[in-house]
Amino acid sequence: MRLARVSQLLSIALLVPFCFSVALAQDPTKVEPTHYKLAFENDTVQVVNVHYGPHEKSGLHAHPGGVVVVLTEGHLRFTDEHGKTQEVFAKPGESRWFPPFKHQVENLGDTSYNAVYIGIKSHHSGERAGGKEQSPRSKEEGKKLAETVPGAQ
């Protein structure tokens, strides 16, 4: 009986940090406020100012699907929740669509990186203005676009 209780407590002790880390991989403005500042939010979108100083690195966080608009040049390394990495060279004025994702970011450059992320809230992702469902063609175009954008996986 006593051994079963110790085993049960050990299982809980190992599970709690895992659950805590999953819970932390959420809204970047809450878990990474140094790098992500809320600029605007309503029930449809979340607009976030992104700033990474030279060689700064984030913890794991999540983004809803959306568009990033690059403001300053950057050399970044993205590491997804499975450990897969990708280096990106971002250019000012560039815009990219991303489906929902979790990742860590590292600025590999010697200069600051700045961008704006416009996240589309998931409960509205299948709707157009006016509350009408997106056409199957629009949904398919969105999928194709996400497949062709580097880093949007």
Buried (B, 14 or more C-beta within 10 A) or exposed (E): EEEEEEEEEEEEEEEEEEEEEEEBBBBBBEBBEEBBBBBEEEEEBBBBBBBBEEEBEBEBBBBBBBBBBBBBBBBBBBBBEEEEEEEBEBEEEBEBBBBEBBBBBBBBBEEBBBBBBBBBBEEBBEEEEEEEEBEEEEEEEBEEEBEEBEBBE
